[in-house]
Amino acid sequence: MIESTTEVVVRYNETDKMGIVHHSQYVIYFELARTHFIRESGISYRKVEEEGLMMPVLGVEAHYHSPAFYDDTLIVKTKIAAYDSIRMKFNYKIYRKTDRKLLADGSSEHCWTDLSLRPVSIRRKNPELHQLIVEAAGKAED
């Protein structure tokens, strides 16, 4: 896969009094895009959770370049920036569809854990899932 594209239409409740998307919404757009990326990679996050694996957020970073407005259609490009079988980092770029202007970019870091939130190596715990992630990241098996 290497990169996924997700479209989001800005809803009125996501904007402030000036009609500009509130900065907190970008983290939600990152999450929507990450979930879409995972699904497109052939991974059922629901099934992964049912197997007792979680992927909590360790950190999020966002950089704002230009505002998005009510009713803009946004394009979110998502890719895996790093993966070591325990930790994953996703990178995001958000563009306005009409003019392809970069509005924001950022990243989120995650750690695979069991239900008690202890770190887990996906390579050992679920080799099939590990291989899907490696393929989605577009890198050779290490």
N, C-alpha and C positions, 0 to 999 in steps of 0.2 A: 504494500500500500504506500508506504513512505509519507504521503500527505493526504489529508482529508479536507474536504470543503463543506462547510455548513452555512446555510442561509438563515438569517434571523431578521424578522421585520420588527422594528422598534415600536413598542406599544406606548400609548399615552401615559400609562402609570409608571413607565420607566424613566420619564423625563422630569426635570425640575420646572420651576416657574417660567424659566426662559425657553422651555421646549427642548432643552439639551439633555441628552442621556446622562443620568446621574452616574458618577464614577463607580459606585458600587455595582452597577449592572454589568460592567465588563467582566467581573469575576464569574457572574452567572452565565454570561455568554461563553466564557472559557469552559465552564462545566458542561454546558449544552454541547459544545463542539467536541470536548473530550469523550463524552458519552457516545456521540455519533461516531467518532473515530473508532472507539472500541467495538461498537456494533458492526461497522463496516469491515473491521479486521477479522470478523468471524468469531468474536468472543462474546458470549452471553454473560454480561456482568451479573445478572440475576442468578445464573447457574453457578458462577464462580462464588458468589456469596452463599448460595445453598450448600456448597462444598466446604464452607467454613473459612473462606478467604476474604479479607477486606483490603481496601486500598486507601487508607486515610491520607488526608492532605498534610504534608509537613510544612509547606510554605507556598505562598502565591506572590508573584511580582507583576505589576502592571505599569506601563508607561503610556501616557496619553499624548497624542500628537495633534489631534484636531477633533472638534466635537462631532458627534452624531446627533441627529434630530429625530423628532417624532415622525414616524412613517418611513424613515430611511430603511432600505434593505441593506443589511450588512452581510459581508462574506467573511467567514472566520476560517482561516487556514490553520490546520493543526498537524503537528508531527511529534514523534518521539525524539527528544534531543539526547537522552541518555537512558541506559538500562543496564543493570548489572545482576539481574535475577532477584534482587531484593528491593532496590530503589528504582524509581522511574521519574523522568523529567519530561514534561510536555512543553513545547513552545507554541505560541499562538500569535497570529497576525490578523487584525481586523481591518477590513477595507469597506468603504461605501461602494455599493455595486454600481451606481450610476457613473461615478468619476474615477473609481479604483484608487481613491486617495487612502493612504494609510492613516487610520484613526487611532489605533492603539496596538501595542504588542505586549507580550508578557510570557510568563511561564508558571507552571505549577509543579511542585515536587511531591511525590507520593512514596509510600513504603508498603510493600506487601506484608500483611500480618495474618495471624490466626484470629479467632474470635476474642481471645484475651488480649489482643493488640501486641503480641510478641512478634517481632520480625520473622519472616519465613522466606526461604529460598524457593522461588517458583521453579527453578531448574530441577530441584530435588522433589518438591511437593507435587508438582503437576507439570511433567515434561512436555505434554501436549500444549498446554497453555503457554509455557516458556517458548516453544517453537513458534506459535502464532505471534507472540510479541516480537520475537527476533525478526520474523518476516515483516511485520508491520513497521518495525524500526528501519527496515531496509539494510540490515547489516548481516554479515556472515556470522554463523554460529561461532561462539568463542569457547 
